[in-house]
Amino acid sequence: MTTPRNSAVGEQRRAKSTKAAKAGKSITTSKDTSASPSRSEAQPAPKAEPASKAEPASKTKPTSNAKPSSGGTRTESRLALVRRARRINRELAEVYPYAHPELDFDNPFQLLVATVLSAQTTDLRVNQTTPALFAAYPTPEDMAAADPEVLEQLIRPTGFFRAKAKSLLGLSAALRDRFGGEVPGRLKDLVTLPGVGRKTANVVLGNAFGVPGLTVDTHFGRLVRRWKWTDQEDPEKVEAEIAVLFPKSEWTMLSHRIIFHGRRVCHARKPACGACPIAPLCPAYGEGETDPDKAKKLLKYEMGGQPGQRLRPPADYPGPPAAPLGAAE
């Protein structure tokens, strides 16, 4: 038989037990709430994107800085850089299906000489100068035997004519004496010729021998930096960083497309941003004129309805040829 006292004690124990249980549940609920992440925080971190399988080995790794977002600077992944660069190349291929070397030439020797002459001047001025030059000296043997003063006067319109004449005489003699009067088809041989560096060698290899190469001139370097493909200034480092972004088979045409775009739209001082066909892909959009009508007036050569730089352009070139030296330009 249960006494009133025992009954009262039991009731007190049950009350305490219930109170403790409620307190414990409250504490547990409070801890879970504070430790539990929100739905967005609970998602697993995205895995890092793998490097492109197409990337060839290189000692120099490309650098890239994406456009800063409102939340801070975001680093562009390696794969994203490759995809963006290749998309720009595809777009340029559609805009300039007729891209080509803008020097007139009929053989490797003429292209080599014209490329040496193109330093610090326009391809137009070279093309206006070389017809008389090649008529006088059609072969390396002929040019090697030229009177220096006569040669200087023939190439005078291209500027720096004394230094250029010295290079032409030296490379012509080297071709005659070391290569049987033929232009070699290897980079390591070409760069041993007076006045010939990697840029000139790549122009000759890519356009006279079909050997892929990147032509890192001032236009090429300016544009790839604007597009954040690299931040390098040294031409050889630029070449190394851009080469690993593209298949080797694309190198020569990529160079033509970039140089075409740099000469026609993406100028050094005032790019025509408002008339640029790849503006949506450009991280430097806004550096130049963005008003479409004003930007259109900045376009050059066939993009602006003007003659091109070649006196003898390819058949598919959509603009008129350049005028000969002395004619109205």
Summary of the structure (lengths in Angstrom):
residues: 329
radius of gyration: 33.3
end to end distance: 125.3
largest distance: 137.7
contacts: 942
relative contact order: 0.11
helix: 54%
strand: 1%
